[in-house]
Amino acid sequence: MARQVISPNWRVVIGSGVGISFGAAPIFTAGFALLTSAMARDYGWNQTELAQAATIVLSATMVAYLFCAWPLDRLGSRRFAVTSIALFAISLAILSQVGSSLPQFYLAAALFGFVGAGTNVVSYARAISRWFDQKRGLALGLAASAQAGGSFVVPLAAHWIITRYGWSTALLAFAAFEVVVCLPLVAWLVKDSPPAGSPAPDDGGRRQMIETQAPEIGLGAAQIIRSPIFWKLAVCFAVIGMSFYAIAPNIMYILTRRGDVTAADVAWIQAIGAVAALFGRIVVGYLLDRLHARIVGILTVLLMALSMLTNAAASGVASMALASILMGFAIGGEADLMPYLAGRYFGTHSVSKVFSWLLFAFCVGAAIGPVAFVWLSTLSHSVIVPLLLLSALQIISIALFLSLGRYQTVPEPALSLAVALS
């Protein structure tokens, strides 16, 4: 039999990366501002109305994350992801056909957010956690880093298509790509877990054989809810979500008020940030296998605060690009942290559940961010004031990361060995 060029576990990472790269997250964070600005020009909508649409998307995603764990546990990563991709493509097609009616636009935005939740990292974290142990942080980082690839392509492609054919065609092109490219590759490459009794190809050897045969560990829902660590993480990621999404959907609004910046400049600034997010996810994934997650979390939050300060002081495209690089690296790291912390503090059996709940908390903050930013900037007649306030707010996240203790579940290799020898 011919030897496989790519081992089964890394095929799962590649398939997950394909799905994540053009899921709802990169299309929303990197393309929403350009797409909705073009829609606003056609229909006369203002920035407050666009910010409300962003809040609707994030609120719908937040609600969807509450229900992700149940179908994920029953369908598995592969079937859930494939279904989500198909529904997301339909939502893009519907969004491409909205008219000048704001209620119609808001309903399409809600559908985009709700079905798009399943195209993000949450769909793949369970499968990756089952295929990897010693290199789980790196595997999650590599898969999540694909979002940065999509975030690089999306704004440039969106700007090119909008300029030549209009925003409706851009949305239809993204929908077609989901169906023709992402869906079949995810269906082919992603597998839910290694075959029963086979050695996990993470590190090889007898120890991994023993681990694979051991039952999954994890805390029950009641134990998780009662855990102070869970609530610290929930508040921490809510603050991070609010901070990032206060800026992402308002990026055209922010940058065009900081200097002479065009839509093409914004597209390139976002693309540069996406490259930084790619490196952020890989580097943070690597660091998570070597440092405690709370230390890595503090580093990413500090970079986020520095990005906001840089943006507040920016006077040209170069400084704006630097702020985008810092933010991209920071938010790339946060994408690794959530599933990693869920698995290490609450066990692999609870990854989907805890990750979904943390994403819900993230989206609670994210839903507040866009409208709050526009409201504060209108009140202060400046985008600098809310940027400075957001930077100061990161003190909360730093304090919460500092207060986290040791990982609470028994280390999986030790537990598996104990089970095997009992």
Sequence and secondary structure as in RCSB ss.txt:
>XXXX:A:sequence
MARQVISPNWRVVIGSGVGISFGAAPIFTAGFALLTSAMARDYGWNQTELAQAATIVLSATMVAYLFCAWPLDRL
GSRRFAVTSIALFAISLAILSQVGSSLPQFYLAAALFGFVGAGTNVVSYARAISRWFDQKRGLALGLAASAQAGG
SFVVPLAAHWIITRYGWSTALLAFAAFEVVVCLPLVAWLVKDSPPAGSPAPDDGGRRQMIETQAPEIGLGAAQII
RSPIFWKLAVCFAVIGMSFYAIAPNIMYILTRRGDVTAADVAWIQAIGAVAALFGRIVVGYLLDRLHARIVGILT
VLLMALSMLTNAAASGVASMALASILMGFAIGGEADLMPYLAGRYFGTHSVSKVFSWLLFAFCVGAAIGPVAFVW
LSTLSHSVIVPLLLLSALQIISIALFLSLGRYQTVPEPALSLAVALS
>XXXX:A:secstr
    SS HHHHHHHHHHHHHHTSHHHIIIIIHHHHHHHHHHHHT  HHHHHHHHHHHHHHHHHHHHHHHHHHHHH
HHHHHHHHHHHHHHHHHHHHTT  S HHHHHHHHHHHHHHHGGGSTHHHHHHHHHH STTHHHHHHHHHHHHHHH
HHHHHHHHHHHHHHH HHHHHHHHHHHIIIIIHHHHHHH  SS  TTS  TTT HHHHHHHHHS      HHHHH
H HHHHHHHHHHHHHHHHHHHHGGGHHHHHTTTSS  HHHHHHHHHHHHHHHHHHHHHHHHHHTTS HHHHHHHH
HHHHHHHHHHHHH  SHHHHHHHHHHHHHHHHHHHHHHHHHHHHHH GGGHHHHHHHHHHHHHHHHHHHHHHHHH
HHHHHT SHHHHHHHHHHHHHHHHHHHH  S  S  HHHHHHHHHH 
